[in-house]
Amino acid sequence: MPIEDWSEWPAPAKLNLFLHVVGRRADGYHLLQTVFQLIDLSDTVRLRVRADAQVQRHAGAPGVADDDDLAVRAARLLQARAGSQRGADIALVKRIPMGGGLGGGSSDAAAVLVGLNRLWRLGLARERLAEIGLELGADVPLFVLGRSAWAEGIGEVLQPIDLPPRWYRIIDTGTAVATGPIFQAPELTRNSPGTTIACFVAGEPTRNDLEPVVRARHEGVGRALDWLGARAPARLTGSGGCVYASFAGREQALDVARAVPAPWRALVAQGLQLSPLAEREAAWQRGG
């Protein structure tokens, strides 16, 4: 029972410019320090309001059941937390590699929360949406709040950070890496020394503490890191299996992209300060 036309909401990807595991909570969650860089690689979340309180997915992540899809779960959770009697049709156009450490599922969920907050006329503050998003995953608040950020806690304590303009060469290895087993690995470093924003900005060496664990379990990701690392400093994002390198200009990133061997897929993306989701929400408020 649709009562409105479809609207579209962008769901951008992110890169972790570093990721240090600095401790572990009593409940098993790991304490992190990281910088989230938003990029202009994006899924599109299409939403349409229903009057019958049903949440139905018309297109979604391949191989993911409706009830497991973070976008569907986000809509149902928002219904429950806000007491809304409206429903939604959801259709995802996926461009962000799944299991690549780029945050695609979390970003889709954030786009649903932000979009339906407007379409259902709930009037919830962005901070409240971020709290709801945290129930779905630690990365969701980043995408709800909509700015590249320094992050601590389990990744939900966010401080906007201004990052220099950069372009990124991303290699999609085609390997979907499950985050849980990587964090549960007994050899994972869990006591990295803490750092600060000032040290990061000053160029203090950083790393991704998950990288050795991913290398040991996913040989193809390790090969991609070695191949890209021979051409520019390469790093894993999140728990993988995408790897990336940073460049000052688009042409430099494209030059490396042209050389990426099959079966890997090359992507070029620009770093963003402000999420296109935040820009879309502002346009919606203006009536655009």
C-alpha positions, 0 to 999 in steps of 0.5 A, spaced: 500 500 500 504 505 497 502 512 499 508 516 496 513 515 490 520 513 491 525 517 493 533 516 493 538 516 499 545 516 498 549 511 502 557 512 501 562 508 503 568 509 508 575 507 509 579 506 515 586 511 515 588 507 520 585 502 525 588 501 532 585 496 537 587 499 544 583 494 549 577 490 550 571 491 554 568 486 559 562 484 554 567 482 549 567 488 544 574 491 542 576 498 543 579 502 537 582 508 535 581 510 527 580 515 522 574 514 518 574 517 511 568 518 507 569 517 500 564 518 494 563 511 492 556 510 494 550 505 494 543 508 493 537 506 497 530 507 494 525 508 499 517 509 499 512 510 504 507 505 505 500 506 510 500 498 512 506 498 517 509 493 512 517 493 511 518 490 504 525 489 501 524 489 493 532 489 491 537 488 496 544 485 497 545 479 494 545 472 498 543 476 504 536 474 507 531 480 508 530 479 515 538 479 515 539 485 511 541 491 515 537 496 511 530 492 513 532 491 520 534 499 520 527 500 518 523 495 523 528 498 529 526 505 527 518 503 527 519 500 534 523 506 537 519 511 534 512 508 535 511 509 527 505 506 524 507 507 517 511 502 513 516 502 507 518 499 501 526 498 500 530 497 494 538 497 494 542 499 488 549 496 491 555 498 488 560 498 495 563 491 495 560 486 500 565 484 506 570 489 503 571 493 510 568 499 506 561 499 511 556 498 505 551 495 510 552 500 515 551 506 510 545 503 507 542 502 514 544 509 516 540 512 509 534 508 511 534 511 518 535 518 515 531 517 510 525 514 513 525 519 519 524 525 514 519 521 510 515 518 516 515 525 519 518 523 525 522 529 527 528 525 531 534 529 532 540 526 528 544 524 535 537 520 537 538 516 530 545 515 531 543 512 538 538 507 534 543 506 529 548 503 534 544 498 536 545 495 529 552 496 528 558 500 531 559 504 524 552 506 523 553 512 527 558 515 523 554 514 517 548 517 520 552 523 523 555 524 516 562 527 517 569 524 516 571 523 523 576 521 528 573 515 532 574 511 539 570 507 543 568 501 539 568 506 533 561 510 536 565 516 539 566 520 534 569 527 533 569 530 526 576 531 523 578 535 517 582 531 512 586 533 506 583 532 499 585 525 497 584 520 492 584 513 493 585 507 489 581 501 491 582 494 489 576 489 490 579 483 491 573 479 491 574 476 498 568 477 503 571 477 510 567 476 516 569 481 521 567 477 527 572 471 526 578 477 525 576 480 532 576 473 535 583 471 533 587 469 538 593 472 535 590 479 534 593 485 537 589 488 543 593 493 546 596 498 541 598 504 545 593 510 544 595 516 540 592 522 539 589 527 533 595 531 534 600 525 533 596 523 527 595 530 523 603 530 525 604 524 521 606 519 526 606 512 524 600 508 524 597 501 522 591 497 521 592 492 527 587 487 523 591 486 517 596 481 519 590 476 521 587 478 515 593 476 511 594 469 515 587 467 513 586 470 506 591 469 501 588 473 496 588 480 500 595 479 502 597 478 495 593 485 493 596 488 499 603 486 496 602 488 489 599 495 491 604 496 496 610 495 491 607 502 487 604 506 493 603 505 501 598 500 501 593 499 507 587 494 509 580 498 510 577 495 516 577 488 516 578 487 509 578 484 503 579 491 500 585 494 500 587 501 498 592 507 497 592 514 497 594 519 492 594 527 491 590 527 485 585 523 481 590 522 475 595 518 479 590 514 482 587 512 475 594 510 473 595 505 478 588 503 477 589 501 469 595 496 471 590 492 476 590 485 474 584 481 473 581 478 477 581 484 482 577 490 480 579 497 481 576 503 483 577 510 484 574 514 489 575 521 492 575 523 499 569 527 502 568 531 508 561 531 508 556 525 506 552 526 500 547 523 505 547 529 509 547 533 503 541 529 500 537 531 507 538 538 507 535 538 500 529 534 502 528 540 508 529 545 502 523 541 498 528 539 493 
